[in-house]
């Protein structure tokens, strides 16, 4: 049996957290490492590792909660913007192996960065790439 994740420990009450939301599938709490005031994490209750491992209902519950929390964050903290970030696997910047997303209030000059090298392969290559996707 694997050790419980930090989020399982928070949900069980083993570790303290400032919970802001909970339903049957997800729970949300203030991130202990607040980037900006109002930074909230929304996690699945079931300990699935990534978005690829969850059910459609869990994925939908994450986004429903994120929207509800983003509206509350906007009302309470009046940020200039909000970033919703969800990362999968270490190469995708995931640091906790338990499905979650961040609702992150943003302000000009807050030091948060997200950059990647933009490539523009052209419409034919884009169509080739699209054809490889098999959506279920």
C-alpha positions in Angstrom: 0.0 0.0 0.0 1.3 3.4 -0.9 1.6 6.2 1.6 -1.3 8.7 1.6 -0.7 11.9 -0.5 -0.6 15.3 1.2 -4.1 15.9 -0.1 -5.4 12.7 1.5 -3.9 13.8 4.8 -5.5 17.2 4.5 -8.9 15.7 3.6 -8.8 13.2 6.4 -8.0 15.9 9.0 -4.6 14.3 9.8 -3.0 17.6 8.7 -4.7 20.9 9.1 -6.0 23.0 6.2 -8.2 26.0 5.5 -11.0 24.2 3.6 -13.2 26.5 1.4 -15.3 23.9 -0.5 -16.3 20.3 -0.5 -18.8 18.1 -2.4 -19.0 14.3 -3.0 -16.1 14.3 -5.5 -13.7 17.2 -4.8 -12.6 19.5 -2.0 -10.8 22.8 -2.1 -8.5 24.6 0.4 -6.2 27.5 0.6 -2.7 26.7 -0.8 -0.2 26.8 2.1 2.2 28.4 -0.3 0.0 31.4 -1.3 1.4 33.0 -4.4 -1.2 35.7 -4.0 -3.9 36.1 -1.4 -6.8 33.9 -2.4 -4.7 31.1 -4.0 -6.9 27.9 -3.8 -6.2 24.2 -4.6 -9.1 22.0 -5.8 -8.4 18.3 -5.5 -10.2 15.1 -6.1 -11.3 13.2 -3.0 -10.3 9.9 -4.7 -6.5 9.7 -5.0 -6.1 9.5 -8.7 -2.7 10.7 -9.9 -3.5 12.7 -13.1 -6.4 14.0 -15.2 -5.8 10.9 -17.4 -6.7 8.7 -14.4 -9.9 10.3 -13.2 -13.5 9.8 -14.3 -15.4 12.3 -16.4 -17.5 13.1 -13.3 -14.4 13.9 -11.3 -13.0 16.1 -14.1 -16.3 17.9 -14.4 -16.5 18.4 -10.6 -13.0 19.9 -10.6 -13.9 22.5 -13.2 -17.3 23.3 -11.6 -15.6 23.9 -8.3 -12.9 25.9 -9.9 -15.4 28.2 -11.5 -17.3 28.6 -8.3 -14.1 29.4 -6.4 -12.8 31.7 -9.1 -16.0 33.8 -8.8 -15.6 33.9 -5.0 -11.9 34.8 -5.3 -12.8 37.6 -7.8 -15.4 39.0 -5.4 -13.3 38.8 -2.3 -9.8 39.8 -3.6 -10.5 41.7 -6.8 -7.5 40.4 -8.7 -6.6 41.8 -12.1 -6.9 38.2 -13.5 -7.2 34.6 -12.5 -5.1 31.7 -13.8 -6.5 28.2 -13.5 -3.6 25.7 -13.7 -3.7 21.9 -13.9 -0.5 19.9 -14.4 0.1 16.2 -15.1 3.2 14.2 -14.4 6.6 15.7 -13.5 7.4 16.7 -17.0 4.1 18.6 -17.0 5.1 20.4 -13.8 3.0 18.2 -11.4 4.6 18.2 -8.0 2.0 16.3 -6.0 0.9 12.9 -7.4 -2.8 13.6 -6.7 -5.1 15.2 -9.3 -5.6 18.9 -8.5 -5.8 22.3 -10.0 -4.9 25.8 -8.8 -7.2 28.8 -8.8 -4.6 31.6 -8.7 -5.5 35.3 -8.4 -3.2 37.4 -10.5 -1.8 40.9 -10.4 0.4 42.8 -12.7 4.1 42.3 -11.8 3.3 39.4 -9.3 6.3 37.5 -10.5 4.4 34.5 -11.8 5.6 33.3 -15.2 4.4 30.8 -17.8 6.3 30.8 -21.0 6.9 28.3 -23.8 8.5 28.4 -27.2 5.7 29.0 -29.7 5.9 27.1 -33.0 3.8 27.8 -36.0 3.9 24.6 -38.1 1.3 25.7 -40.7 -2.3 24.4 -41.3 -1.3 21.2 -43.1 0.9 20.0 -40.2 -1.9 21.0 -37.8 -4.3 18.9 -39.7 -1.9 15.9 -39.6 -1.6 16.3 -35.9 -5.4 16.6 -35.4 -5.9 13.4 -37.5 -3.7 11.5 -35.0 -6.1 12.2 -32.1 -8.7 9.5 -31.4 -11.3 11.0 -29.1 -13.5 8.5 -27.3 
